[in-house]
Amino acid sequence: MYAGTVKAWHIHKIQTDWWYVAHGVILAVLHDLRPDSETRGETNEFFLGDDRDPIVLKIPPGVAHGCRCLSGPADLFYVTSHVYNPEDEGRIPHDDPDIGYDWLRPPRIR
């Protein structure tokens, strides 16, 4: 993924994703849309990649997710809990007013 690329929003009904960045830096953003979740409506940011503690980010079903490449090219590896099923894959516009996330604002790098 090249610097400046934004991929948002994706959501799954049953699939869990696990993301790992081997090279480059991405800002991964998760927005909880699960109806019975204590964190419903919350948005969280995670920086993955170079010069960061290595983590694997788990994205459960019902959590909208996307990413922005801050330094690239970035190599994003992901594992899924299920074989690809187009009926499970959902899309939400990057500028959805209910989520209200600004993908173009300067990141608060940690």
DRENDO-1510 file (C-alpha; in Angstrom, 1 decimal, always signed):
<recs>
REC; n; res; u; v; w
REC; 1; MET; +0.0; +0.0; +0.0 .
REC; 2; TYR; +1.4; +3.4; -0.9 .
REC; 3; ALA; +1.7; +6.4; +1.3 .
REC; 4; GLY; -1.6; +8.4; +1.4 .
REC; 5; THR; -3.8; +5.5; +0.4 .
REC; 6; VAL; -7.0; +5.2; +2.4 .
REC; 7; LYS; -9.2; +2.1; +2.5 .
REC; 8; ALA; -12.3; +2.5; +4.5 .
REC; 9; TRP; -14.8; +1.4; +5.7 .
REC; 10; HIS; -15.2; -2.4; +5.7 .
REC; 11; ILE; -17.3; -4.5; +8.0 .
REC; 12; HIS; -18.1; -8.2; +8.3 .
REC; 13; LYS; -21.0; -10.1; +9.8 .
REC; 14; ILE; -19.2; -13.3; +10.8 .
REC; 15; GLN; -15.5; -12.9; +9.8 .
REC; 16; THR; -12.7; -11.9; +12.2 .
REC; 17; ASP; -9.6; -10.3; +10.7 .
REC; 18; TRP; -6.1; -10.2; +12.1 .
REC; 19; TRP; -3.8; -7.5; +10.7 .
REC; 20; TYR; +0.0; -7.2; +10.9 .
REC; 21; VAL; +2.3; -4.6; +9.2 .
REC; 22; ALA; +5.8; -5.9; +8.4 .
REC; 23; HIS; +7.1; -2.8; +6.7 .
REC; 24; GLY; +5.9; +0.8; +6.5 .
REC; 25; VAL; +3.4; +2.5; +8.8 .
REC; 26; ILE; -0.4; +2.4; +8.7 .
REC; 27; LEU; -3.0; +4.0; +10.8 .
REC; 28; ALA; -5.7; +1.4; +11.4 .
REC; 29; VAL; -9.1; +2.7; +12.6 .
REC; 30; LEU; -11.9; +0.7; +14.2 .
REC; 31; HIS; -15.4; +1.9; +14.8 .
REC; 32; ASP; -17.6; -0.4; +16.9 .
REC; 33; LEU; -21.1; -1.0; +15.4 .
REC; 34; ARG; -22.0; -4.1; +17.4 .
REC; 35; PRO; -25.5; -3.6; +18.8 .
REC; 36; ASP; -24.9; -5.1; +22.2 .
REC; 37; SER; -21.3; -4.0; +22.7 .
REC; 38; GLU; -20.2; -1.8; +25.7 .
REC; 39; THR; -18.1; +0.1; +23.3 .
REC; 40; ARG; -20.7; +0.7; +20.6 .
REC; 41; GLY; -20.1; +3.9; +18.8 .
REC; 42; GLU; -16.5; +4.2; +19.9 .
REC; 43; THR; -13.6; +4.8; +17.4 .
REC; 44; ASN; -10.1; +3.7; +18.1 .
REC; 45; GLU; -6.8; +4.3; +16.3 .
REC; 46; PHE; -3.8; +2.0; +16.1 .
REC; 47; PHE; -0.4; +2.7; +14.6 .
REC; 48; LEU; +1.2; -0.5; +13.1 .
REC; 49; GLY; +4.5; -1.0; +11.4 .
REC; 50; ASP; +8.0; +0.4; +11.5 .
REC; 51; ASP; +9.4; +1.7; +14.8 .
REC; 52; ARG; +6.3; +0.5; +16.7 .
REC; 53; ASP; +5.9; -2.4; +19.1 .
REC; 54; PRO; +4.9; -5.3; +16.9 .
REC; 55; ILE; +1.3; -6.3; +17.3 .
REC; 56; VAL; -1.4; -8.2; +15.6 .
REC; 57; LEU; -4.6; -6.3; +15.5 .
REC; 58; LYS; -7.8; -8.3; +15.9 .
REC; 59; ILE; -10.9; -7.0; +14.2 .
REC; 60; PRO; -14.1; -8.8; +15.3 .
REC; 61; PRO; -17.3; -9.0; +13.3 .
REC; 62; GLY; -19.5; -6.0; +13.5 .
REC; 63; VAL; -16.5; -3.6; +13.9 .
REC; 64; ALA; -16.1; -1.2; +10.9 .
REC; 65; HIS; -12.4; -0.9; +10.0 .
REC; 66; GLY; -10.2; +0.9; +7.6 .
REC; 67; CYS; -6.6; +2.1; +7.3 .
REC; 68; ARG; -4.5; +4.9; +5.9 .
REC; 69; CYS; -0.9; +4.3; +4.8 .
REC; 70; LEU; +1.3; +6.9; +6.5 .
REC; 71; SER; +4.7; +5.6; +5.3 .
REC; 72; GLY; +5.1; +3.3; +2.4 .
REC; 73; PRO; +5.0; +1.2; +0.6 .
REC; 74; ALA; +3.5; -0.7; +3.5 .
REC; 75; ASP; +3.1; -4.4; +3.7 .
REC; 76; LEU; -0.1; -5.3; +5.4 .
REC; 77; PHE; -0.6; -9.0; +6.1 .
REC; 78; TYR; -4.0; -10.2; +7.3 .
REC; 79; VAL; -5.5; -13.5; +8.2 .
REC; 80; THR; -9.2; -14.2; +8.3 .
REC; 81; SER; -11.3; -16.6; +10.2 .
REC; 82; HIS; -13.3; -17.7; +7.2 .
REC; 83; VAL; -12.9; -18.1; +3.4 .
REC; 84; TYR; -13.9; -15.0; +1.5 .
REC; 85; ASN; -17.7; -14.7; +1.2 .
REC; 86; PRO; -19.0; -11.7; -0.7 .
REC; 87; GLU; -22.2; -11.8; +1.3 .
REC; 88; ASP; -20.3; -11.3; +4.5 .
REC; 89; GLU; -18.3; -8.3; +3.2 .
REC; 90; GLY; -19.9; -4.9; +3.8 .
REC; 91; ARG; -18.9; -1.4; +2.8 .
REC; 92; ILE; -19.6; +1.9; +4.5 .
REC; 93; PRO; -18.6; +5.3; +2.8 .
REC; 94; HIS; -15.3; +6.7; +4.1 .
REC; 95; ASP; -17.2; +9.9; +5.0 .
REC; 96; ASP; -20.2; +8.3; +6.7 .
REC; 97; PRO; -21.7; +11.1; +8.9 .
REC; 98; ASP; -22.8; +8.6; +11.6 .
REC; 99; ILE; -19.1; +7.5; +12.1 .
REC; 100; GLY; -17.8; +11.0; +11.6 .
REC; 101; TYR; -14.1; +10.1; +11.1 .
REC; 102; ASP; -11.9; +12.5; +9.1 .
REC; 103; TRP; -9.4; +10.3; +7.2 .
REC; 104; LEU; -7.5; +13.4; +6.0 .
REC; 105; ARG; -6.7; +15.1; +9.3 .
REC; 106; PRO; -3.1; +14.9; +10.4 .
REC; 107; PRO; -2.5; +11.7; +12.5 .
REC; 108; ARG; -1.6; +12.0; +16.1 .
REC; 109; ILE; +1.4; +9.7; +15.8 .
REC; 110; ARG; +2.3; +7.8; +19.0 .
</recs>
